[in-house]
Amino acid sequence: CDCALEITDAQDRIVAMAAEFPFLTPVAGSPHHWSLPRLIRESLLRITGARSRRADVSPRQRAVLALLLEQGSLHDAAEFALIGGAAVSVASAVHPWCEHFALRSDFEPLDAVLERLPQAVIDLHPDFAYWRAVAHLGNARHISVLAWFPPVERAWMRSGDPLLRGRALTCRALIAWLAGRHPEVIAAADEALATLPSTAVVERMYAATTKARILFREGDDDGAAI
């Protein structure tokens, strides 16, 4: 409220208004946080974000973004940054929200967020390109991935980074699976599993389950067991 309305006493005003308007309710256990109807909250975020388009992001706007992230309000933080802001600011705010969907393999909302990102933001972190590929492949849109992913895959394979190389191989296995090139799936999945670090749990799951599908269809029940 302070940032959107360019005031400094929003807390006192809300306390005074809460006695009159029942839709303003304090968050339990957090006396300085208030629950607002979604329409009001989105309007405040939109106003604040629009201000950041007209000038450099102010310390107050950065403070709002930091507070939203600290509170775990990942959606609000992402929306706040997407309305306006520098690419670095957008990337830092949207990354946790995308990761939230990616860790759950929630491809539709993940794709919806990524489609709103400018290419300048996508280029700032390899996670965005990987999540974009996975979101499309998870929805059987491998043709669209082939339009842009090959140079990214080559760069990741040359990087020497086990996570990037493993992700490239995982995507290669998924693309081969969707394209019906089943022998390529086994080779790519095996190499991905041998390359990915043990901490890359989701990536390893994608590679293992893709390989298991092929083995199960070939009647190798023991090999398909994960």
Disulfide bonds with the S-S distance in Angstrom:
none
